[in-house]
Amino acid sequence: MQSEERKNLFDCLSKLKLIHRDVLILRKIEALSLEDTATILGWNVDKVKNTQRVAIKNLKEIWKGVVEDDE
């Protein structure tokens, strides 16, 4: 990943709610399983799945705004 894209990604992550950021970091950056993520957060697997889905949706919206601003 190019350094500018990486910077933009981390800027976008910082704009997410903390719980969304935590789930994405654990699942996508640390590559933990649903079960391990649930254990760390003290949640059930369904809550991790749902939070991850919302977090990805929100991250895409924020990313779209960043990309459009760069054009």
Buried (B, 14 or more C-beta within 10 A) or exposed (E): EEEEEEEBBEEBBEBBEEBBBBBBBBBBEEEBEBEBBBEBBEBEEEBBBEBBEBBBEBBEEBBEEBEEEEE
